[in-house]
Structure formats: C-alpha cells, structure tokens
Amino acid sequence: MKNNAVIGIDIGGTGTKLAIVDASGQILERSSFDTQAQRGGEKFISAITSSVFELQQRMSDTHKIIGIGIGAPACDELSGTISGAANLPFTETLPVRQLVEEQCGLPTRLANDANVAAIGEGQFGGAKGMNNYALVTLGTGLGSGVIVDGKVVIGNHGLASEFGHTFVVRDGRKCGCGQNGCLETYVSATGIKRTVFELICQTTYDSPLRNYSFHQLSARDITQAAQDGDFLAQEAFRLTGEMLGYKIADLIVLFDPQAVFLAGGLALAGSLILDPAKKSLEKHTIAMFKGKSELKLSELGSEDAALLGAASLIYRR
C-alpha cells in the first residue's frame, strides 16, 4: 500500500522550488526551476506542471500524491489568483490554483508565500503550540505571515500582511510595486545589495565587494564577506538589521505575538542579521511590549519553511 504525500511549491522571485512532503514534515524529493526564465503566465504554469509530473514519477512506486499546496507572493487566497507581483515574470492576473488543479488533476490550494511559511512554522517548527506569532521572510523581497488566535490573518481580499510594502523611508528607494521607501527595498536580499553599493559609493572602505557588479553580487557573497571580517559587509548587515528591528517593533504593537520568526535566504546569515535586529527591536519597542515577544530564526531551515508550509495547506485541510 502506498503512503500519502503532498507536493509543496514555493514560488519565489528568483527560483520556484517544489518538494514532496510526507505527513511528518519530511521532504522526500525536491525539484526547482528558474522563475525569471519562464516569461509569461502560460510558460510559468507549464514549468510548474512539468515539475509536478516529474516529481510524481520519482515517487510513483511508494507514495500517492493527494494534493498540491502553493505559496506565492501577491496572491488572492480567496480567488486563487496571482496579480501584480513585483518580482514575477508575468503581469496578467493568473488563475494559478485553477490552472494547476485542472492540468495536474490534484486538489490545489494557493496562499501567500509568507503565510504558508508561517503555517509551516506552526505545524513543523518553532511555533508549535503557539496561537499568536508572526514570520517574516527575507528573500528577493520581504513578506510576512501573521497568526492571531490560531488563524492566519488574510484580510478582506486575501492580501493582508504585505509587510514588505509598508513605508519605512520618506522619498526612499524605488520599489517594484511602484512606490518609494518600501521596507523590502532595504531589508531583503535585493535590499542589502543596494545598501552595499551605497556604502561603496559613500565610503572608502577597502572591501572585496568592490570587485563585483550589481548583477554579479549575491546576498550569499555579502554574508561570506561579513563572516570573513569585511567591515563594509558587516556594516551593510548592521544597517539592514537595524531597519528590520525598527519595523518589527511596529508589528509587535499591532499583533502582540508570542514570537516573530525570520526565514528566507537572508536569514541564513544568522547572527549577522539577528543580532542588530534584536538590538534595534529592543530600542524601538514601547515599554508595555518590552520583553514580551521573542525574535528568533525559523527552526525549519530558512530554505524549507515555505515548502513545508505549502504542504501544510493540504494536510491542514
């Protein structure tokens, strides 16, 4: 008899990841493709369905796939569509849930990428047993998922908790959403790259990062340089963490969570991002909330939080 399993899909601005996940949260198989290489909605859906069929074939002898859970930015959870995502390679409103369900023949659920990461943290990670917590994803952009009284906050149109597009700097950096000064233009993999290049222009610090073009440089390069003692890279993390903690103080005032978790690629920097964020959070949290919400790294592994959360959409259902 075959065991049941679910396919979790994490749609990101740089890459789209897929995994087969069993009921215990173990990832059995993985697949991925370059998000930006799939220009247009039709090609993007085709890449998803091809990857789903490939994963099914790998596990066909031992596991039966019972559903597909998808986490994505800028999605309307109520209608199952993605529309106006700043970092995805299509501009049209795309009925992702309907198309994937029809083409793959499996029950499909679609939810905000940060929401599914938060759900996964509650089901398989450090938020087990918590009814009030938040998770902030630090990837190409910045997202958040907020759980209040055990339920995901989705809002009237399924668009709540777009924390990355809250205002942080007056007349600040241009954002892909069309506005200026959004948090994700400062606190994200892309944001810290912009900070590095501002520091390169504004300072005379000797740094190996001066040898990179903007497109060559990655958040991983900045992390490695900081770990190797490069002052410019460390300063970029200090500024990024400081702004992150400043805004998480707002999140705590609004929702009073037991904890706030950090996930995503930039969170892999660990203490480089966590320590300055904690220091800033302590500084900017008002007295009645001080010490009541812990800032922590995701316990799922920053690369897997969204995948496990996406799978949880089916298991919870």
Secondary structure, 3 states (H helix, E strand, C coil): CCEEEEEEEEECCCEEEEEEECCCCCEEEEEEEEHHHCCCHHHHHHHHHHHHHHHHHHCCCCEEEEEEEEEECCEECCCCEECCCCCCCCCCCECHHHHHHHHHCCCEEEEEHHHHHHHHHHHHCCCCCCCCEEEEEECCCEEEEEEECCEECCCCCCCCCCHHHCECCCCCCECCCCCECEHHHCCCHHHHHHHHHHHHHHCCCCCHHHHCCCCCCCHHHHHHHHHCCCHHHHHHHHHHHHHHHHHHHHHHHHHCCCEEEEECHHHHHCHHHHHHHHHHHHHHCCHHHCCCCEEEECCCCCCCHHHHHHHHHHHHC
